[in-house]
Amino acid sequence: MARVDLTNAKRAKKDEFYTQLGDISKELKYYKPYFKDKVVFCNCDDPYESNFFKFFALNFNFFGLKKLIATCYNGSPIAGDELPLLFDDMGEEPKKIAYKVEITEVKDYNSDGAVNLTDVQYLIQNDKNVLSRLKGNGDFRSPECVELLKEADIVVTNPPFSLFREYVALLVKYQKQYVIIGNTNSLACKEIFGLFQKDQIRTGYTNFNVGMFFYVLDSFEKYHHIENGKKIARVSTSCWYTNLPVSKHNEDIILYKKYSPEDYPKYDNYDAINVDSYKDIPCDYYGAMGVPVTFLDKYNPNQFEIIWRGGDIEWAEAECTFYTPPTKEMADNFKKQDKTWRIQNPYLLDKDGYAHVVYQRIFIRRRQPIEYQQQESKLPMAAEEQAKYNKP
Ligand SMILES: C[S@@+](CC[C@H](N)C(=O)[O-])C[C@H]1O[C@@H](n2cnc3c(N)ncnc32)[C@H](O)[C@@H]1O
């Protein structure tokens, strides 16, 4: 039992990061045209606390939304803190309850703009908007939340990091559009990486490698600073993921370096050259290349093809025709250097024959110019149309 509690506590600690309105606005402004007449669902969001809900309530008319739904999970430490006043059947029950808010109309009654449209109580004074209790706990996987998901067109939130893969799998299953925050560590996990390979997910607009600042619970001991009485922590490994078009993924990476075997050595176990940064990809090489995972933030599927990721033994052994398992001698050699040895990791040999495993790599191949010209945009919108929309 204690073990379970500890796991839950750890998970909660990992999951309770609340997104700032500025960060939401910075990213979402690029997608405005895709929201017209759409049902937006924020399914990990206490409307009283969530800036995702606030953002869409404030921009309901500006974005031309058809409906905004938010559900609150009762496992969240902040869930439903404001609600006992609203439900008269609450009695002595604990205050954490799961509920949903459905908004279909946002009015500025006296047109002076002074009313705070993010005020849930104000919003539900409108008969067209409803606040109601959920039967279950508001888990995004629960049948009633899945029913709401089916009704939605676009899901937008920062879901619990600990359930990210499961979360994305559900969105894929129900073929939903989404703009969500996740951890950059998820880029290379099998399921998410597979979506990148099929061009069914991409990174968003916000600068990818700088991390983001989130509100955290008062009980957090490690935080960066305090703002308006709230603790703020930095998560260096967070980024936006979406399956909506993002213009940078339609732009070519400018390549200017020339290939030479000295500058781009081949791995000893893969028939691919090593490239240390996407900026160094040679302009005259069309074979397989190992690049850092951060390449995905610049990836244009019209310019490159993703082969798969290094470090995946199943793939390397079963499907990768150019993988050669290291010799026993080589493995022993490497062990002698007291380094962790994962046989499938791409490694380079130095002049003395010692193996050096490179940091996580994915394998890509440049599309041939002819193939490249013939390749139609895989993104849902035509390039010119996107260019028009993507101006902030
Ligand atoms: C990273 S926080 C983000 C909260 C809010 N979306 C935001 O961005 O400010 C993730 C939230 O999901 C809640 N959560 C955890 N497990 C959940 C589940 N199974 N279903 C729905 N929400 C869950 C957490 O309690 C937490 O409030």
The ligand as a Gaussian input file, in Angstrom:
#p B3LYP/6-31G(d) Opt

LIG

0 1
 C        0.466000      18.951000     -16.292000
 S       -1.021000      19.274000     -15.386000
 C       -1.726000      20.518000     -16.372000
 C       -3.017000      21.089000     -15.901000
 C       -3.655000      22.023000     -16.928000
 N       -3.996000      21.279000     -18.124000
 C       -2.695000      23.128000     -17.268000
 O       -2.053000      23.068000     -18.294000
 O       -2.567000      24.068000     -16.472000
 C       -1.941000      17.821000     -15.764000
 C       -3.254000      17.752000     -15.055000
 O       -3.911000      16.531000     -15.409000
 C       -4.474000      15.961000     -14.223000
 N       -4.573000      14.517000     -14.408000
 C       -3.761000      13.560000     -13.916000
 N       -4.215000      12.359000     -14.291000
 C       -5.320000      12.563000     -15.041000
 C       -6.219000      11.709000     -15.702000
 N       -6.048000      10.399000     -15.658000
 N       -7.255000      12.241000     -16.371000
 C       -7.436000      13.587000     -16.430000
 N       -6.598000      14.454000     -15.816000
 C       -5.556000      13.948000     -15.129000
 C       -3.486000      16.340000     -13.152000
 O       -4.064000      16.268000     -11.879000
 C       -3.117000      17.754000     -13.559000
 O       -3.983000      18.695000     -13.025000

